[in-house]
């Protein structure tokens, strides 16, 4: 499956000017078959955002987090609306 | 959309014993509207795996990376097959 095509298909046909923003989505899916597999997604969340924040400015109130837990699987979805110019903080050295 | 339901629907009906493994999928989608939005996904890849490796043992040859770049959007998909017991390295202190 092409994730590029998948996410393109999720985009609204003609986003209004206000809706058209630089956006980053981070989705984690942890499939646990073994009973003792630890559910570490909630612990990962903070550190993942810290890594991303090294590359692009992140506004805490522009971050949406959705954690779902089920039998043998957990998912963590982090949506970040990036500042308009989305310029990377860490320019190529 | 529920990511938990989405990833559940991706799972084979009755995985053979050998296929049933603890697995972690990390998918990033970076939507760039502004022309100067830097494509930082390739730079993120290594650091994201370093964060995950603090929580679970990662075998370098069990990591599959798929980077796709298109007009105004890039996606990075990292699939990690986790060791059988998938026990977290960093147990609750």
Backbone of each chain as ProteinMPNN parsed JSONL, in Angstrom:
{"seq_chain_A": "XXXXXXXXXXXXXXXXXXXXXXXXXXXXXXXXXXXXXXXXXXXXXXXXXXXXXXXXXXXXXXXXXXXXXXXXXXXXXXXXXXXXXXXXXXXXX", "coords_chain_A": {"N_chain_A": [[0.846, -1.193, 0.0], [0.529, 2.247, -0.797], [1.52, 4.777, 1.219], [1.669, 7.427, 0.629], [-0.271, 7.817, -1.355], [-2.456, 7.055, 0.158], [-2.622, 9.061, 2.189], [-2.959, 11.275, 0.591], [-5.444, 10.753, -0.394], [-6.935, 11.282, 1.788], [-7.027, 13.974, 1.977], [-8.938, 17.01, 1.837], [-10.83, 17.831, -1.147], [-10.728, 20.558, -2.36], [-9.107, 22.436, -0.438], [-10.007, 25.141, 1.699], [-8.496, 28.43, 1.738], [-7.826, 29.018, 4.347], [-7.748, 26.537, 5.486], [-5.63, 25.325, 4.334], [-2.717, 24.272, 5.348], [0.667, 23.78, 6.484], [1.283, 20.575, 7.62], [1.856, 17.955, 9.971], [1.586, 14.544, 10.393], [1.835, 11.965, 12.738], [1.77, 8.611, 13.113], [1.477, 5.831, 15.168], [1.446, 2.348, 15.414], [1.091, -0.309, 17.49], [1.419, -3.616, 17.583], [0.657, -6.242, 19.574], [1.494, -9.482, 20.173], [2.567, -11.203, 21.97], [1.888, -11.848, 25.386], [3.259, -10.461, 27.317], [4.064, -8.17, 26.147], [5.011, -4.908, 26.429], [3.038, -1.94, 26.7], [4.172, 0.655, 25.272], [3.599, 2.983, 23.958], [2.294, 5.344, 25.103], [4.428, 6.35, 26.6], [6.249, 7.016, 24.665], [5.309, 9.228, 23.367], [5.92, 11.942, 24.251], [8.686, 12.108, 23.842], [8.908, 11.683, 21.116], [7.757, 13.985, 20.058], [9.612, 15.797, 20.96], [11.792, 15.155, 19.369], [10.832, 15.829, 16.831], [10.495, 18.544, 17.219], [13.043, 19.472, 17.042], [13.403, 19.894, 14.431], [11.362, 21.344, 13.352], [9.357, 24.17, 14.158], [7.142, 23.874, 16.859], [3.927, 24.443, 18.006], [2.507, 24.162, 21.095], [-0.258, 24.265, 21.46], [-1.148, 23.553, 19.006], [-1.114, 20.92, 18.659], [-2.482, 17.756, 18.329], [-3.511, 14.896, 20.018], [-4.159, 11.43, 19.863], [-4.879, 8.615, 21.463], [-5.394, 5.207, 21.255], [-6.489, 2.171, 22.669], [-6.563, -1.3, 22.386], [-7.483, -4.801, 22.276], [-4.546, -6.453, 22.145], [-3.491, -4.538, 20.466], [-2.369, -1.174, 20.068], [-2.82, 2.245, 19.25], [-1.3, 5.335, 18.374], [-1.887, 8.573, 17.532], [-0.586, 11.503, 16.359], [-1.218, 14.767, 15.582], [0.087, 17.565, 14.029], [-0.141, 20.949, 13.519], [1.676, 22.933, 11.47], [3.725, 25.892, 11.639], [3.092, 28.559, 9.321], [5.303, 29.07, 7.408], [6.738, 26.899, 7.982], [9.439, 26.511, 8.166], [12.352, 24.704, 8.566], [13.891, 24.299, 11.721], [16.456, 23.411, 12.117], [18.751, 24.114, 10.048], [20.366, 22.784, 7.12], [23.52, 21.798, 8.005]], "CA_chain_A": [[0.0, 0.0, 0.0], [1.303, 3.487, -0.809], [1.042, 5.713, 2.231], [1.527, 8.74, -0.02], [-1.607, 7.838, -1.972], [-3.465, 6.981, 1.211], [-2.805, 10.369, 2.852], [-3.516, 12.192, -0.421], [-6.896, 10.501, -0.523], [-7.582, 11.799, 3.0], [-7.055, 15.447, 1.925], [-10.142, 17.555, 1.214], [-10.628, 18.143, -2.568], [-10.181, 21.916, -2.552], [-9.091, 23.035, 0.906], [-10.106, 26.615, 1.704], [-7.167, 29.014, 1.995], [-7.503, 28.966, 5.785], [-7.491, 25.144, 5.905], [-4.387, 24.848, 3.711], [-1.604, 24.56, 6.255], [1.66, 22.709, 6.591], [0.769, 19.676, 8.666], [2.611, 16.709, 10.15], [0.876, 13.508, 11.139], [2.681, 10.851, 13.183], [0.877, 7.545, 13.568], [2.175, 4.625, 15.6], [0.555, 1.214, 15.687], [1.88, -1.339, 18.171], [0.683, -4.875, 17.587], [1.274, -7.114, 20.6], [1.006, -10.866, 20.153], [2.993, -11.83, 23.232], [1.075, -11.258, 26.468], [4.011, -9.542, 28.186], [4.535, -7.025, 25.375], [4.659, -3.693, 27.182], [2.411, -0.912, 25.863], [5.06, 1.79, 25.532], [3.234, 4.149, 23.152], [2.114, 6.592, 25.856], [5.734, 6.886, 27.059], [6.973, 7.504, 23.474], [4.693, 10.439, 22.801], [6.644, 13.176, 24.583], [10.029, 12.089, 23.24], [8.765, 11.82, 19.66], [7.533, 15.414, 19.764], [10.886, 16.498, 21.201], [12.64, 14.933, 18.18], [10.275, 16.628, 15.724], [10.691, 19.969, 17.545], [14.401, 19.856, 16.653], [13.426, 20.148, 12.983], [10.349, 22.327, 12.956], [8.763, 24.838, 15.329], [5.864, 23.253, 17.226], [3.102, 25.187, 18.954], [1.872, 23.118, 21.917], [-1.724, 24.202, 21.305], [-1.497, 23.106, 17.649], [-0.814, 19.482, 18.638], [-3.657, 16.958, 18.709], [-3.036, 13.534, 20.292], [-5.276, 10.485, 19.966], [-4.34, 7.309, 21.854], [-6.446, 4.194, 21.32], [-5.951, 0.883, 23.137], [-7.486, -2.411, 22.189], [-6.938, -6.142, 22.54], [-3.4, -6.809, 21.318], [-3.029, -3.442, 19.592], [-2.589, 0.218, 20.511], [-2.394, 3.21, 18.22], [-1.088, 6.705, 18.85], [-1.893, 9.473, 16.377], [-0.242, 12.872, 16.755], [-1.388, 15.692, 14.457], [0.731, 18.846, 14.354], [-0.286, 21.999, 12.515], [2.984, 23.595, 11.488], [3.644, 27.319, 11.31], [2.929, 28.813, 7.896], [6.417, 28.802, 6.49], [7.204, 25.542, 8.293], [10.891, 26.375, 7.91], [12.995, 23.805, 9.524], [14.735, 25.042, 12.68], [17.846, 22.96, 11.988], [19.061, 24.176, 8.602], [21.437, 21.816, 6.784], [24.783, 22.408, 8.5]], "C_chain_A": [[0.886, 1.25, 0.0], [0.71, 4.463, 0.215], [0.855, 7.113, 1.626], [0.131, 8.853, -0.641], [-2.704, 7.83, -0.912], [-3.718, 8.367, 1.821], [-3.336, 11.416, 1.867], [-5.029, 12.022, -0.494], [-7.643, 11.054, 0.688], [-7.764, 13.323, 2.925], [-8.357, 15.919, 1.299], [-9.831, 17.992, -0.223], [-9.988, 19.521, -2.731], [-10.201, 22.617, -1.19], [-9.208, 24.558, 0.82], [-8.727, 27.162, 2.081], [-6.808, 28.843, 3.469], [-7.142, 27.533, 6.193], [-6.125, 24.669, 5.399], [-3.206, 25.242, 4.583], [-0.569, 23.448, 6.116], [1.252, 21.858, 7.789], [1.678, 18.439, 8.748], [1.742, 15.744, 10.948], [1.868, 12.402, 11.478], [1.741, 9.785, 13.738], [1.724, 6.337, 13.975], [1.135, 3.549, 15.876], [1.425, 0.117, 16.281], [1.005, -2.582, 18.318], [1.379, -5.8, 18.572], [0.646, -8.496, 20.522], [1.337, -11.487, 21.509], [2.302, -11.085, 24.384], [1.881, -10.203, 27.231], [4.556, -8.351, 27.392], [4.063, -5.743, 26.058], [4.039, -2.665, 26.24], [3.171, 0.399, 26.108], [4.661, 3.044, 24.752], [3.045, 5.428, 23.98], [3.446, 7.21, 26.304], [6.476, 7.529, 25.877], [6.551, 8.918, 23.085], [5.536, 11.697, 23.008], [7.986, 13.221, 23.837], [9.959, 12.223, 21.729], [8.583, 13.285, 19.283], [8.814, 16.214, 19.971], [11.807, 16.336, 19.994], [12.146, 15.821, 17.048], [10.573, 18.111, 15.945], [12.117, 20.424, 17.239], [14.435, 20.275, 15.193], [12.406, 21.194, 12.554], [9.703, 22.904, 14.218], [7.404, 24.207, 15.621], [5.188, 24.118, 18.288], [2.322, 24.149, 19.766], [0.362, 23.082, 21.681], [-2.136, 23.862, 19.869], [-1.218, 21.601, 17.503], [-2.041, 18.716, 19.128], [-3.185, 15.502, 18.877], [-4.242, 12.616, 20.489], [-4.683, 9.094, 20.233], [-5.497, 6.323, 21.957], [-5.825, 2.871, 21.75], [-7.002, -0.191, 22.958], [-6.781, -3.711, 22.519], [-5.765, -6.401, 21.596], [-2.927, -5.714, 20.386], [-3.327, -2.091, 20.239], [-2.152, 1.119, 19.367], [-2.266, 4.585, 18.874], [-1.014, 7.59, 17.619], [-1.628, 10.895, 16.888], [-0.359, 13.748, 15.51], [-0.805, 17.037, 14.841], [0.491, 19.817, 13.21], [0.988, 22.828, 12.578], [2.817, 25.075, 11.147], [3.718, 27.502, 9.801], [4.14, 28.443, 7.058], [7.073, 27.48, 6.811], [8.705, 25.393, 8.104], [11.515, 25.527, 8.991], [13.866, 24.643, 10.438], [16.179, 24.69, 12.395], [18.185, 22.982, 10.515], [20.251, 23.252, 8.364], [22.752, 22.469, 7.186], [25.79, 22.487, 7.38]], "O_chain_A": [[1.883, 1.301, 0.72], [-0.432, 4.906, 0.095], [-0.006, 7.878, 2.06], [-0.557, 9.859, -0.469], [-3.732, 8.494, -1.05], [-4.863, 8.797, 1.956], [-4.069, 12.327, 2.253], [-5.784, 12.984, -0.634], [-8.853, 11.27, 0.623], [-8.538, 13.902, 3.688], [-8.84, 15.313, 0.342], [-8.729, 18.461, -0.507], [-8.849, 19.637, -3.183], [-11.166, 23.294, -0.835], [-8.581, 25.186, -0.032], [-7.902, 26.458, 2.663], [-5.66, 28.563, 3.813], [-6.348, 27.32, 7.109], [-5.536, 23.74, 5.951], [-2.753, 26.386, 4.565], [-0.878, 22.334, 5.693], [0.915, 22.387, 8.848], [2.189, 17.951, 7.74], [1.235, 16.072, 12.02], [2.639, 11.957, 10.627], [1.012, 10.021, 14.702], [2.578, 5.881, 13.214], [0.094, 3.801, 16.483], [2.383, -0.334, 15.652], [0.015, -2.602, 19.05], [2.562, -6.103, 18.415], [-0.547, -8.674, 20.765], [0.525, -12.189, 22.112], [2.156, -9.864, 24.356], [1.339, -9.213, 27.722], [5.403, -7.607, 27.888], [2.865, -5.527, 26.239], [4.476, -2.537, 25.096], [2.853, 1.15, 27.03], [5.325, 4.073, 24.876], [3.568, 6.481, 23.615], [3.578, 8.432, 26.379], [7.241, 8.475, 26.064], [7.34, 9.694, 22.544], [5.827, 12.423, 22.058], [8.361, 14.25, 23.275], [10.851, 12.813, 21.118], [9.174, 13.768, 18.318], [9.077, 17.181, 19.257], [12.523, 17.269, 19.631], [12.938, 16.488, 16.382], [10.865, 18.844, 15.001], [12.382, 21.624, 17.182], [15.379, 20.932, 14.755], [12.566, 21.849, 11.524], [9.528, 22.204, 15.215], [6.6, 24.028, 14.706], [5.778, 24.471, 19.309], [1.569, 23.353, 19.205], [-0.242, 22.009, 21.696], [-3.323, 23.878, 19.542], [-1.101, 21.079, 16.394], [-2.57, 18.993, 20.204], [-2.54, 14.948, 17.987], [-5.206, 12.961, 21.173], [-4.073, 8.482, 19.356], [-6.471, 6.576, 22.666], [-4.763, 2.49, 21.257], [-8.166, -0.023, 23.323], [-5.639, -3.722, 22.977], [-5.959, -6.552, 20.39], [-2.028, -5.952, 19.578], [-4.369, -1.888, 20.861], [-1.234, 0.794, 18.615], [-3.012, 4.94, 19.787], [-0.165, 7.378, 16.753], [-2.356, 11.412, 17.735], [0.313, 13.507, 14.507], [-1.169, 17.595, 15.876], [0.868, 19.549, 12.07], [1.334, 23.363, 13.631], [1.877, 25.458, 10.449], [4.33, 26.7, 9.094], [4.056, 27.633, 6.134], [7.874, 26.976, 6.024], [9.2, 24.284, 7.903], [11.209, 25.653, 10.177], [14.51, 25.591, 9.989], [17.046, 25.563, 12.425], [17.947, 22.008, 9.801], [21.035, 22.973, 9.271], [23.056, 23.578, 6.748], [26.906, 22.963, 7.586]]}, "seq_chain_B": "XXXXXXXXXXXXXXXXXXXXXXXXXXXXXXXXXXXXXXXXXXXXXXXXXXXXXXXXXXXXXXXXXXXXXXXXXXXXXXXXXXXXXXXXXXXXX", "coords_chain_B": {"N_chain_B": [[-11.74, 9.254, 11.988], [-10.915, 5.999, 13.106], [-7.816, 5.017, 14.049], [-7.128, 2.682, 15.257], [-9.072, 0.839, 14.439], [-8.535, 0.975, 11.725], [-5.899, -0.093, 11.48], [-6.371, -2.607, 12.493], [-7.979, -3.624, 10.538], [-6.13, -4.013, 8.601], [-4.783, -6.245, 9.317], [-3.925, -9.667, 8.677], [-6.544, -12.164, 8.416], [-6.339, -14.781, 9.832], [-3.519, -14.991, 11.132], [-0.629, -16.963, 10.444], [1.18, -19.0, 12.805], [3.844, -18.347, 12.62], [3.746, -15.88, 11.484], [2.64, -14.295, 13.347], [3.655, -11.78, 15.191], [5.119, -9.46, 17.519], [4.786, -6.153, 16.579], [5.775, -2.947, 15.357], [4.552, -0.104, 13.864], [5.478, 2.916, 12.363], [4.292, 5.795, 11.073], [4.777, 8.648, 9.162], [3.418, 11.61, 7.9], [3.964, 14.329, 5.967], [2.608, 17.25, 5.153], [2.975, 19.764, 2.887], [2.233, 23.017, 2.332], [3.237, 25.539, 2.065], [5.796, 26.868, -0.029], [8.385, 26.95, 0.891], [8.543, 25.028, 2.798], [10.457, 22.821, 4.556], [11.611, 19.556, 3.724], [11.781, 17.444, 6.075], [11.576, 14.822, 6.811], [13.36, 12.652, 6.035], [15.539, 13.249, 7.66], [14.528, 12.866, 10.179], [14.209, 10.185, 10.565], [16.319, 8.492, 11.635], [16.598, 9.474, 14.259], [14.08, 9.038, 15.322], [13.971, 6.268, 15.47], [15.952, 5.89, 17.326], [14.711, 6.893, 19.601], [12.613, 5.069, 19.932], [14.095, 2.778, 20.38], [14.878, 3.098, 22.952], [12.872, 2.058, 24.388], [12.166, -0.422, 23.48], [13.736, -3.387, 22.342], [15.49, -3.268, 19.315], [16.097, -4.805, 16.275], [18.367, -4.233, 13.803], [18.163, -5.43, 11.314], [15.525, -6.034, 11.194], [14.059, -3.944, 10.519], [12.056, -2.035, 8.409], [12.044, 0.433, 5.965], [10.206, 2.973, 4.328], [10.199, 5.506, 2.19], [8.394, 8.037, 0.706], [8.021, 10.553, -1.733], [6.197, 13.301, -2.821], [4.345, 15.765, -4.712], [4.08, 18.417, -2.663], [3.691, 16.761, -0.508], [5.096, 14.34, 1.705], [5.832, 11.015, 2.737], [6.769, 8.843, 5.385], [7.376, 5.621, 6.234], [7.939, 3.383, 8.752], [8.602, 0.14, 9.566], [8.773, -2.117, 12.177], [9.791, -5.196, 13.274], [9.271, -6.689, 16.271], [11.18, -8.185, 18.941], [10.214, -11.449, 20.098], [9.245, -11.474, 22.885], [9.032, -8.867, 23.215], [9.611, -7.281, 25.36], [9.728, -4.326, 27.171], [12.623, -2.306, 27.255], [13.128, -0.276, 29.041], [12.119, -0.558, 32.026], [9.386, 0.29, 34.217], [10.493, 2.728, 36.368]], "CA_chain_B": [[-11.365, 7.888, 11.619], [-10.21, 5.324, 14.183], [-6.608, 4.343, 13.554], [-7.113, 1.317, 15.796], [-9.869, 0.014, 13.517], [-7.858, 0.926, 10.423], [-4.779, -1.054, 11.496], [-6.953, -3.947, 12.697], [-8.495, -4.112, 9.242], [-4.973, -4.342, 7.755], [-4.172, -7.492, 9.788], [-4.468, -10.866, 8.046], [-7.594, -12.804, 9.212], [-5.801, -15.735, 10.822], [-2.072, -15.057, 10.856], [0.014, -18.24, 10.836], [1.939, -18.821, 14.057], [5.15, -17.691, 12.345], [3.536, -14.464, 11.099], [2.143, -13.544, 14.503], [4.808, -11.221, 15.893], [4.926, -8.089, 17.988], [5.191, -5.295, 15.465], [5.515, -1.525, 15.545], [4.581, 0.674, 12.63], [5.533, 4.369, 12.573], [4.028, 6.431, 9.777], [4.746, 10.11, 9.205], [2.957, 12.254, 6.663], [4.251, 15.762, 6.068], [1.89, 17.97, 4.1], [3.607, 21.091, 2.763], [1.504, 23.951, 1.473], [4.168, 26.646, 1.762], [6.821, 26.338, -0.933], [9.71, 26.794, 1.525], [8.476, 24.036, 3.875], [11.581, 21.891, 4.388], [11.23, 18.146, 3.819], [12.706, 16.993, 7.111], [11.312, 13.431, 7.187], [14.536, 11.767, 5.998], [16.435, 13.529, 8.799], [13.864, 12.405, 11.406], [14.139, 8.722, 10.614], [17.309, 7.888, 12.537], [16.349, 9.897, 15.647], [12.851, 8.395, 15.787], [14.306, 4.886, 15.843], [16.725, 5.953, 18.578], [13.754, 7.068, 20.709], [11.887, 3.797, 20.124], [15.057, 1.789, 20.901], [14.991, 3.249, 24.418], [11.729, 1.384, 25.02], [12.069, -1.816, 23.064], [14.922, -3.841, 21.606], [15.275, -3.203, 17.855], [17.087, -5.498, 15.455], [18.481, -3.37, 12.606], [17.701, -6.085, 10.073], [14.071, -6.261, 11.266], [13.448, -2.62, 10.318], [11.796, -1.778, 6.995], [11.759, 1.871, 5.829], [9.64, 3.294, 3.017], [10.062, 6.967, 2.087], [7.766, 8.438, -0.562], [7.973, 12.008, -1.876], [5.341, 13.742, -3.923], [4.086, 17.209, -4.78], [3.434, 18.961, -1.462], [3.522, 15.781, 0.567], [6.057, 13.228, 1.811], [5.457, 10.077, 3.808], [7.843, 7.958, 5.834], [6.767, 4.498, 6.959], [8.965, 2.528, 9.357], [7.999, -1.069, 10.14], [9.75, -2.779, 13.04], [9.357, -6.464, 13.868], [9.854, -6.654, 17.615], [11.524, -9.516, 19.453], [9.051, -12.201, 20.547], [8.546, -11.076, 24.104], [8.787, -7.423, 23.083], [9.6, -6.602, 26.666], [10.311, -2.973, 27.106], [13.959, -2.254, 27.879], [13.079, 0.656, 30.157], [10.95, -0.946, 32.843], [8.938, 1.44, 35.032], [11.52, 2.883, 37.436]], "C_chain_B": [[-10.618, 7.254, 12.783], [-9.001, 4.577, 13.607], [-6.564, 2.896, 14.067], [-7.888, 0.388, 14.858], [-9.167, -0.121, 12.169], [-6.765, -0.145, 10.429], [-5.283, -2.481, 11.748], [-7.4, -4.51, 11.354], [-7.35, -4.519, 8.312], [-4.399, -5.714, 8.107], [-4.785, -8.683, 9.034], [-5.455, -11.546, 8.999], [-6.984, -13.706, 10.283], [-4.31, -15.892, 10.53], [-1.505, -16.413, 11.278], [0.863, -17.958, 12.07], [3.222, -18.036, 13.77], [4.946, -16.205, 12.044], [3.171, -13.623, 12.313], [3.325, -13.052, 15.335], [4.398, -9.87, 16.479], [5.512, -7.18, 16.91], [4.9, -3.836, 15.823], [5.59, -0.851, 14.184], [4.585, 2.157, 13.002], [5.351, 5.014, 11.202], [4.008, 7.96, 9.981], [4.291, 10.632, 7.863], [3.155, 13.752, 6.847], [3.632, 16.452, 4.859], [2.468, 19.377, 4.043], [2.804, 21.95, 1.793], [2.471, 25.061, 1.053], [5.348, 26.074, 0.971], [8.132, 26.089, -0.187], [9.658, 25.795, 2.686], [9.543, 22.976, 3.615], [11.086, 20.457, 4.537], [12.177, 17.486, 4.818], [12.497, 15.514, 7.48], [12.567, 12.553, 7.131], [15.466, 11.987, 7.198], [15.859, 12.954, 10.089], [14.081, 10.917, 11.645], [15.05, 8.121, 11.679], [16.956, 8.212, 13.995], [15.079, 9.257, 16.196], [13.146, 6.969, 16.246], [15.109, 4.853, 17.138], [15.79, 6.107, 19.78], [13.065, 5.737, 20.995], [12.807, 2.771, 20.78], [15.278, 1.953, 22.404], [13.903, 2.448, 25.126], [11.624, -0.078, 24.634], [13.294, -2.169, 22.222], [14.61, -3.833, 20.113], [16.447, -3.879, 17.159], [17.185, -4.735, 14.136], [17.958, -4.088, 11.362], [16.219, -6.464, 10.141], [13.332, -4.937, 11.077], [13.281, -2.382, 8.823], [11.373, -0.306, 6.875], [11.267, 2.157, 4.417], [9.372, 4.8, 2.979], [9.47, 7.305, 0.724], [7.659, 9.954, -0.596], [7.11, 12.361, -3.067], [5.186, 15.247, -3.857], [3.383, 17.653, -3.491], [3.212, 17.962, -0.354], [4.632, 14.736, 0.523], [5.552, 12.307, 2.916], [6.669, 9.2, 4.124], [7.178, 6.851, 6.644], [7.901, 3.606, 7.463], [8.247, 1.35, 10.003], [9.052, -1.803, 10.946], [9.137, -4.071, 13.578], [10.049, -6.556, 15.22], [10.197, -8.065, 18.061], [10.291, -10.122, 20.121], [8.407, -11.633, 21.797], [8.359, -9.564, 24.138], [8.863, -6.684, 24.4], [10.3, -5.269, 26.557], [11.661, -3.0, 27.797], [13.857, -1.399, 29.127], [11.873, 0.299, 31.016], [10.625, 0.242, 33.748], [9.903, 1.559, 36.201], [10.851, 2.805, 38.806]], "O_chain_B": [[-9.768, 7.904, 13.391], [-9.135, 3.652, 12.806], [-6.034, 2.006, 13.402], [-7.425, -0.703, 14.525], [-9.195, -1.182, 11.545], [-6.694, -0.985, 9.532], [-4.688, -3.447, 11.27], [-7.229, -5.694, 11.066], [-7.554, -5.269, 7.357], [-3.635, -6.292, 7.333], [-5.99, -8.717, 8.781], [-5.266, -11.528, 10.215], [-7.096, -13.436, 11.478], [-3.89, -16.786, 9.795], [-1.856, -16.943, 12.332], [1.219, -16.811, 12.341], [3.635, -17.183, 14.556], [5.822, -15.378, 12.298], [3.36, -12.407, 12.322], [3.923, -13.817, 16.091], [3.463, -9.226, 16.004], [6.605, -7.425, 16.402], [3.916, -3.53, 16.496], [6.566, -1.007, 13.45], [3.802, 2.6, 13.842], [6.153, 4.806, 10.292], [3.313, 8.478, 10.856], [4.726, 10.154, 6.815], [2.594, 14.363, 7.756], [4.06, 16.271, 3.719], [2.452, 20.1, 5.039], [2.709, 21.653, 0.602], [2.53, 25.466, -0.108], [5.833, 24.976, 1.243], [8.896, 25.187, -0.529], [10.602, 25.71, 3.471], [9.53, 22.314, 2.577], [10.237, 20.177, 5.383], [13.254, 17.021, 4.443], [13.175, 15.007, 8.373], [12.825, 11.791, 8.063], [16.095, 11.05, 7.69], [16.61, 12.593, 10.995], [14.129, 10.457, 12.786], [14.606, 7.339, 12.519], [17.007, 7.337, 14.859], [14.996, 8.962, 17.388], [12.64, 6.518, 17.273], [14.979, 3.931, 17.943], [16.033, 5.533, 20.841], [12.945, 5.325, 22.148], [12.373, 1.99, 21.626], [15.806, 1.052, 23.057], [14.0, 2.189, 26.325], [11.059, -0.882, 25.375], [13.814, -1.333, 21.482], [13.57, -4.342, 19.696], [17.613, -3.575, 17.412], [16.189, -4.604, 13.426], [17.387, -3.464, 10.469], [15.711, -7.139, 9.246], [12.156, -4.809, 11.417], [14.236, -2.509, 8.057], [10.471, 0.15, 7.577], [11.824, 1.661, 3.438], [8.459, 5.305, 3.633], [10.006, 6.89, -0.304], [7.257, 10.576, 0.388], [7.256, 11.813, -4.159], [5.822, 15.917, -3.043], [2.225, 17.303, -3.259], [2.594, 18.297, 0.657], [5.054, 14.302, -0.549], [4.938, 12.746, 3.889], [7.471, 8.869, 3.252], [6.494, 7.123, 7.631], [8.723, 3.134, 6.678], [7.395, 1.529, 10.874], [10.133, -2.082, 10.428], [8.104, -4.05, 14.247], [11.276, -6.506, 15.298], [9.579, -9.031, 17.613], [9.437, -9.405, 20.642], [7.212, -11.339, 21.817], [7.626, -9.039, 24.975], [8.276, -5.615, 24.565], [11.342, -5.137, 25.914], [11.817, -3.659, 28.825], [14.428, -1.741, 30.162], [10.762, 0.774, 30.783], [11.479, 1.09, 34.011], [10.106, 0.597, 36.943], [11.527, 2.911, 39.829]]}, "name": "protein", "num_of_chains": 2, "seq": "XXXXXXXXXXXXXXXXXXXXXXXXXXXXXXXXXXXXXXXXXXXXXXXXXXXXXXXXXXXXXXXXXXXXXXXXXXXXXXXXXXXXXXXXXXXXXXXXXXXXXXXXXXXXXXXXXXXXXXXXXXXXXXXXXXXXXXXXXXXXXXXXXXXXXXXXXXXXXXXXXXXXXXXXXXXXXXXXXXXXXXXXXX"}
